[in-house]
Amino acid sequence: MAKISYVDGLYLHYKDSKIHIEDRGYHFGDAVYEVVMFNEGIFFDYNEHIKRLLRSLKSLNITLPISCKSLKIIIKNVIKKNKVVFGSVYIQVSRGVAQRNHSYKNLTLKPIIIISVTEKNNNYLNNFIGVSAITLNDNRWARPDIKTTQLLPNILAKTIADEKGAYEAIFIDQYDYITEGSSSNIWIVNYDNELITRNLDGQILSGITRNAVKNCAVQNNIKLLERKFSKDELLTAKEVFLTSATSFVTPIVKIDNSSINNGLIGELSCSLRELYLKAMKTSN
């Protein structure tokens, strides 16, 4: 089990891994994060995750306090110190420590980096099953395209899904269109065999796995449409699946009380998962 973390310049045992009580990430969620999977020294979409981390930081007027090269060295060190072969690395950058005040105007702060590793079972890659989901009204803030640690609506949604025995909660906007999952992007396949996912209109996160799967589809001549789709299209789709850094491509076979594809995993979902995992072997 992973026990060593990196906190603000130091490698520490978990029991000694602490942040200041006035860290703005702790007070306000004034922080951004990324989660990157790795397997036997190979990172899944590492460069794209770091690019998104930098975009999120820029959106909040935070500057990464170290170089990207140094960041990768630290990440590799944390993995090595924990002797983890397969798992995920969590990267968080907060604005820093300051007396509690909503505004950060004129504050000169040193952003704080936190890195930890979670070990996963090697069977995780082969754990390919259909899951269920529920739908909920999207009540998040207006900038879900920034990957901040402000996740309370997502947490509540995921908990409701869990209480109902579902794997994911799917958000629906005020016009009855699907936005995304509480921690994933959502895709459908219609009966014309068109692969559809919502376009990057500022209402969803630009998922790194979403982009990788999109590239797999294009490279394999699968017809792809990036557009809004309704709840009715979702519930009557030929196939539905979600994508995320930790779930890869995961089929959804039941939504609310509706069965998708008679409760069976679809062929395109299978193909895209295989294509994605194959591409990740050479993603560094």
Residue pairs with C-beta under 8 A, 6 or more apart in sequence:
1 119
2 82
2 84
2 87
2 116
2 117
2 118
2 119
3 13
3 14
3 82
4 11
4 12
4 13
4 14
4 78
4 81
4 82
4 117
5 11
5 12
5 13
5 14
5 17
5 78
5 114
5 115
5 116
5 117
6 12
6 74
6 77
6 78
6 113
6 114
6 115
6 116
7 17
7 18
7 19
7 112
7 113
7 114
7 115
8 19
8 112
8 113
8 114
11 77
11 78
11 81
14 116
17 114
17 116
19 25
19 26
19 94
19 112
19 114
20 26
20 97
22 97
22 98
22 99
22 100
23 94
23 96
23 97
23 112
24 30
24 31
24 94
24 95
24 96
24 97
24 98
24 104
24 109
25 31
25 92
25 94
25 95
25 112
25 149
26 94
27 100
28 102
29 148
29 149
29 150
29 151
30 60
30 94
30 95
30 104
31 92
31 93
31 94
31 95
31 148
31 149
32 53
32 56
32 57
32 60
32 62
32 92
32 93
32 146
32 147
32 148
32 149
33 53
33 90
33 91
33 92
33 93
33 147
33 148
33 149
34 49
34 50
34 52
34 53
34 90
34 91
34 147
35 49
35 88
35 89
35 90
35 91
35 245
35 246
36 43
36 44
36 45
36 46
36 49
36 75
36 88
36 89
36 91
36 245
37 43
37 44
37 87
37 88
37 245
37 246
37 280
38 44
38 79
38 86
38 87
38 88
38 89
39 85
39 86
39 125
39 280
40 85
40 86
42 280
42 281
42 283
42 284
43 283
43 284
44 209
44 245
44 280
44 283
45 208
45 209
45 212
45 245
45 280
45 283
46 72
46 283
46 284
48 208
48 211
48 212
49 91
49 208
49 245
50 68
50 71
50 72
52 147
52 206
52 208
53 64
53 91
53 93
53 147
54 64
54 68
56 146
56 147
56 148
57 63
57 64
57 93
57 111
59 143
59 146
60 95
60 146
60 148
61 104
62 93
62 95
62 111
63 111
64 71
64 93
64 111
64 113
65 110
65 111
65 113
66 74
66 113
71 91
71 113
74 113
74 115
75 89
75 91
75 115
78 89
78 115
78 116
78 117
79 87
79 89
79 117
82 117
82 119
84 117
84 119
85 119
85 122
86 119
86 120
86 121
86 122
86 124
86 125
87 117
87 118
87 119
87 120
88 117
88 118
88 120
88 245
88 246
89 115
89 116
89 117
89 118
90 114
90 115
90 116
90 117
90 118
91 113
91 114
91 115
92 113
92 114
92 115
92 149
93 111
93 112
93 113
93 114
94 111
94 112
94 114
94 149
95 104
95 107
95 109
95 111
96 107
96 109
96 110
96 111
96 112
97 109
97 110
97 112
98 104
98 107
98 109
125 248
125 277
128 250
128 251
128 265
128 270
128 273
129 251
129 265
130 251
130 252
130 253
130 254
130 263
130 264
130 265
131 166
131 167
131 168
131 250
131 251
131 252
131 253
131 254
132 165
132 166
132 167
132 252
132 253
132 254
132 255
133 161
133 166
133 167
133 168
133 169
133 170
133 181
133 240
133 242
133 252
133 254
133 255
133 256
134 160
134 161
134 164
134 166
134 168
134 169
134 170
134 255
134 256
135 169
135 170
135 171
135 172
135 231
135 234
135 255
135 256
136 157
136 160
136 169
136 170
136 171
136 172
137 171
137 172
137 174
138 171
138 172
138 173
138 174
138 179
139 153
140 153
140 154
140 171
141 150
141 153
142 202
143 202
144 179
144 180
144 203
144 204
144 205
145 200
145 202
145 203
145 204
145 205
145 206
147 205
154 182
154 183
155 182
157 169
157 171
157 182
158 168
158 169
158 182
158 183
160 169
161 167
161 168
161 169
161 182
167 250
167 252
168 181
168 182
168 183
168 184
168 242
168 252
169 181
169 182
170 178
170 180
170 181
170 182
170 186
170 234
170 255
171 178
171 179
171 180
171 181
171 182
172 178
172 179
172 231
173 179
173 203
176 230
176 231
176 232
177 198
177 228
177 229
177 230
177 231
178 186
178 198
178 228
178 229
178 230
178 231
178 234
179 198
179 203
179 204
180 186
180 198
180 204
180 205
180 207
181 242
181 244
183 244
184 207
184 242
184 243
184 244
184 247
184 250
185 197
185 198
185 204
185 205
185 207
185 209
185 210
185 242
185 243
185 244
186 197
186 198
186 234
186 240
186 241
186 242
186 252
187 195
187 196
187 197
187 213
187 240
187 241
187 242
187 243
188 195
188 196
188 197
188 229
188 233
188 234
188 237
188 238
188 239
188 240
189 195
189 196
189 237
189 238
189 239
189 240
189 266
189 268
189 269
190 196
190 233
190 237
190 238
191 238
192 223
193 223
193 238
193 268
194 223
194 224
194 225
195 217
195 222
195 223
195 224
195 225
195 268
196 224
196 225
196 226
196 227
196 229
196 233
197 210
197 214
197 224
197 225
197 226
198 204
198 226
198 227
198 228
198 229
199 226
199 227
199 228
200 206
200 226
201 228
207 243
207 244
207 245
208 245
209 243
209 244
209 245
209 248
209 249
209 276
210 243
212 276
212 279
212 280
212 283
213 243
213 249
213 272
213 275
213 276
214 224
214 226
215 279
216 272
216 275
216 276
216 279
217 224
217 272
218 224
220 271
220 275
222 268
222 272
234 240
234 255
235 255
235 256
235 258
235 260
237 260
238 261
238 266
239 251
239 260
239 261
239 266
239 267
239 268
239 269
240 251
240 252
240 253
240 255
240 260
241 249
241 250
241 251
241 252
241 266
241 269
241 272
242 249
242 250
242 252
243 249
243 250
244 250
248 273
248 276
248 277
249 269
249 272
249 273
249 276
250 273
251 265
251 266
251 269
251 270
252 260
253 259
253 260
253 261
253 263
253 264
253 265
254 260
254 263
